[in-house]
Amino acid sequence: MIGNLLESLAIWIQGTISAMGYAGVAGLMAIESACIPLPSEVIMPFAGSLVPGGRFTLFGCGLAGAIGCVVGSIPAYYAGAYGGRPLILKYGKYVLLSKSHLDMADEFFLHRGDVTVFVARLLPVVRTFIAFPAGVARMPVGKFIAYTFAGSLPWCLGLAWVGMKLGEHIDQLKPWFHRFDAVLVALGVIAVAWFVRKQLKERRTAS
């Protein structure tokens, strides 16, 4: 069932890029960066596989992808800034979040937000969702856009280069990317479990 869904998604992605060219690459990467898990590991390598035939250039693929990442990240950023923050302040206690956590996030993004956004844009799964917490923490929007582009360009170029080298054998990549994504998801689950355990322990100590 899931395999069929992923296959259908890959076919739709390939059809969109074939029909729309660079605009299709940018549009799909914008969706991927708007907290919607559309796999860039399919989008960019397929775009790169069209480079040898002269449809695209390698830099053109990377640039279109990076621009799309910035465009998609902006609404996700503002959703965090103007929607996520009030929700956390009002309902955060039900998921073990408080104003002090927001203050910590503000401080963290103030001093390390540039590095965090840059590195996050180079990681599968994490890159899709980093814009929302950056918005919640009110990271300066100019810096957010600059580091989103700076981190997205090498990611998009790298995936497009792999696709260019593989050409018609591009399907060989899919199992490896899915395994890497699964590892990152598992690490995310462990991090959440650690956070919940820590917060519960602090609450018990406080009471």
C-alpha positions in Angstrom: 0.0 0.0 0.0 2.7 2.5 1.1 5.0 1.3 -1.7 2.2 1.9 -4.3 1.6 5.4 -2.9 5.3 6.3 -3.1 5.5 5.0 -6.6 2.5 7.1 -7.6 4.0 10.1 -6.0 7.3 9.6 -7.8 5.5 9.3 -11.1 3.5 12.5 -10.4 6.8 14.4 -9.5 8.5 13.2 -12.7 5.5 14.2 -14.8 5.4 17.7 -13.2 9.1 18.3 -13.9 8.8 17.0 -17.4 5.8 19.3 -18.1 6.9 22.4 -16.3 10.7 22.4 -16.4 12.5 24.6 -13.9 9.2 26.0 -12.7 8.1 22.5 -11.8 11.4 21.9 -9.9 11.0 25.2 -7.9 7.3 24.5 -7.3 7.8 21.0 -6.0 10.7 22.1 -3.7 8.5 24.9 -2.4 5.9 22.3 -1.4 8.7 20.2 0.2 9.8 23.3 2.3 6.4 24.3 3.4 6.3 21.5 6.0 4.7 19.1 3.5 6.9 15.9 3.3 7.3 15.7 -0.5 10.7 13.9 -1.0 13.4 16.1 -2.4 15.3 12.9 -2.8 13.0 12.1 -5.7 12.6 15.7 -7.0 16.2 16.8 -7.5 17.8 13.6 -8.7 15.1 13.2 -11.4 15.7 16.8 -12.5 19.4 16.1 -12.6 18.8 13.0 -14.7 17.5 15.3 -17.4 20.8 17.3 -17.6 22.7 14.9 -19.9 19.9 15.2 -22.5 20.2 19.0 -22.5 16.8 19.7 -20.9 18.4 21.3 -17.8 21.8 22.5 -16.7 23.2 21.3 -13.3 23.4 24.7 -11.8 20.0 25.6 -13.2 18.5 22.6 -11.3 20.2 23.5 -8.1 19.2 27.2 -8.3 15.6 26.4 -9.1 15.4 24.0 -6.2 17.0 26.4 -3.8 14.7 29.3 -4.8 11.8 26.9 -4.4 13.0 26.1 -0.9 13.0 29.8 0.1 9.6 30.4 -1.4 8.1 27.4 0.4 9.8 28.2 3.7 8.4 31.8 4.0 4.8 30.8 4.7 5.9 28.1 7.0 8.1 30.6 8.9 5.2 33.1 9.3 2.8 30.3 10.3 5.2 29.6 13.2 5.6 33.2 14.0 2.0 34.2 14.0 0.1 31.0 14.5 2.4 28.5 16.3 3.5 30.8 19.1 0.0 31.7 20.4 -1.0 28.1 20.2 2.0 27.0 22.2 1.4 29.8 24.8 -2.2 28.7 25.1 -2.1 24.9 24.8 1.6 24.1 25.2 1.1 22.8 28.7 -0.8 19.9 27.4 2.3 18.7 25.4 4.8 19.7 28.1 5.8 23.1 26.5 5.8 26.4 28.3 6.7 30.0 27.8 10.2 29.3 29.2 10.7 26.9 26.3 9.8 29.6 23.9 12.2 31.9 25.7 14.9 29.3 25.3 14.1 28.8 21.6 14.3 32.6 21.1 17.7 32.8 22.8 19.0 29.8 20.8 17.9 31.1 17.4 19.2 34.5 18.3 22.7 33.2 18.8 22.8 30.0 16.7 19.9 30.2 14.4 22.0 30.8 11.3 24.0 27.6 11.8 20.9 25.7 12.8 19.0 26.6 9.7 22.0 26.1 7.4 22.7 22.6 8.8 19.0 21.6 8.9 18.7 22.4 5.2 21.4 19.7 4.6 19.5 17.0 6.4 16.6 14.8 5.0 13.3 15.1 6.9 14.6 17.8 9.3 14.9 20.3 6.4 11.2 20.0 5.6 10.1 21.3 9.1 12.8 23.7 10.2 11.0 26.9 9.0 8.2 26.5 11.5 10.3 26.5 14.7 12.5 29.3 13.2 9.3 31.3 12.9 8.1 30.4 16.4 11.4 31.6 17.8 11.1 34.8 15.7 14.5 34.4 14.0 15.2 37.6 12.0 13.5 36.9 8.6 16.4 38.2 6.5 18.9 35.9 8.2 16.4 33.0 7.9 16.0 33.5 4.1 19.7 33.9 3.6 20.7 30.8 5.4 17.8 28.8 4.0 19.1 29.6 0.5 22.7 29.0 1.5 21.9 25.5 3.0 19.4 24.5 0.2 21.7 25.3 -2.7 24.4 22.6 -2.0 21.6 20.1 -1.1 19.8 20.6 -4.3 23.0 20.7 -6.4 24.3 17.5 -4.7 21.1 15.6 -5.4 20.8 16.9 -8.9 24.5 15.9 -9.5 23.8 12.3 -8.3 20.8 12.2 -10.6 22.9 13.5 -13.5 25.5 10.7 -13.0 22.9 7.9 -12.6 20.8 9.0 -15.6 18.3 6.3 -16.4 19.4 4.2 -13.5 18.1 6.7 -11.0 15.6 4.3 -9.4 18.6 2.6 -7.7 18.8 5.5 -5.2 15.3 5.2 -3.7 16.0 2.4 -1.2 19.0 4.1 0.2 17.3 7.5 0.8 14.4 5.8 2.5 16.7 3.9 4.8 18.5 7.2 5.8 15.1 8.9 6.3 14.0 6.0 8.6 17.2 6.5 10.7 16.5 10.2 11.1 12.9 9.6 12.1 14.0 7.1 14.7 16.5 9.6 16.1 13.7 12.2 16.2 11.4 9.8 18.2 14.3 9.2 20.6 14.8 12.9 21.1 11.1 13.5 21.7 11.0 10.6 24.2 14.0 12.1 26.0 12.3 15.6 26.1 9.1 14.2 27.5 10.9 12.2 30.2 13.0 15.2 31.2 9.9 17.5 31.5 7.9 14.9 33.5 10.9 14.5 35.8 11.2 18.2 36.3 7.5 18.6 37.1 7.7 15.8 39.7 10.7 17.5 41.3 9.0 20.9 41.3 5.8 19.4 43.0 
